[in-house]
């Protein structure tokens, strides 16, 4: 893992949800980089709209602030799977930088 992607501190989930909702759904965009890890089939399932649905309708199991200043939010997805969504939260909006599905056992431990 790159040092910039390492989570340096835990963020309270309720605080994160409140901050995200303050931006509003229309101010959450997805970068072209967000979907580069996905197959063609997965791109039909995971769209920017479906990522917004996760962000605004589900409670993350873990949120952390990365060394690079981005937030990493982890959401339960199916059995023993987690979706990790990397967000760049700026004054003018939120960008989904990337996301990917990991195994539940890969959830980071934040000290």
N, C-alpha and C positions, 0 to 999 in steps of 0.2 A: 504494500500500500504506500502511496506517495505521502510524504510528511504533511503536505498541505491538506490532504483528505482526512487526516487523523482527527478524531473528535477530541477537542481539548476540554470541553465542559458540557454537562447535561443542561438542557433547557426544559423548564416546566412545561408539560404538554398543554395545560390550560392557558398559560401565557402565550405559547406559540399559536394556538388556535385563535385566541383573541386578536393577536397581531395580524394573523393571516386574514381573518374576517374584516378587520379594519381596512385592509387594502381593497377588499371586494373581489368577487370572482372575475370581473371584467379586467382587472389589473394583474391577472396571472397569465403569463404567456409561456410558451414552450420554445426553447431554442431548437435549431435544426440538429444540434448535437444530442438533444434529449433522446432521440429515437435510434441513434446509430447502432446500438447493440442488438436491435430487434430484427427478427426475420420478417419476411413479407407477411406471413400469416399473423405474427404477433402485432404488426403495425395496424392490422384491421381490428384487433381487440383493444390495444392500448393506443388511444388517441389523446390529444391534448385535453379534449372534453372529458374523457374518462379519468385522466389524472386530476383534473379539477374536481370531479365528483369525489374522488378519494380524499383529496385535501379538504374539501368543505363538508363532507358527510360522514367521515370516519374519524375516530380518535387514534392518534399514533400511539404505538406501544413504547416508543422511545424517540426523543428529539435531542440532537446535539449540535453544538456550534463547532465547526471544523476550524483547523488552523488557518485555512485560506479565507475565513470569514463567511463562508456559505453555511447554511443549515442543512443537516441531514435528518430527514424524518422517516421513521420506519413504521409501516402499517402491515397488519396481519393480512395475508392473502392465501386463501385456501388452506389446506392442511399442511402444517409444518413449513409454510413458505412466508416470506416477508418481502414487501416491496420497499426498497430504499429509494427515496426521492431526494435529490440534491437541489436546494433552492438558493438562489441569490436574491436576497431581499434588499432592495434599494429604496430610496425615498420616493421614486416615481412608480414603483411597481415590483412585482415578483417575477423572476424568470426561473422556469424549471430547466436546470442545466442538464441533468440526466437522471435516469432512474433505471433500476434493474431489480430483478427478482433474486433473492438469496434464500438459502436454507435458514430455518429458525436458529440452528446451532451457530450460524455465522454472525448473529447479532453481536455488536461490539460490547465489551465490558468497559464502562466508563468509571475511572477511579476518582 
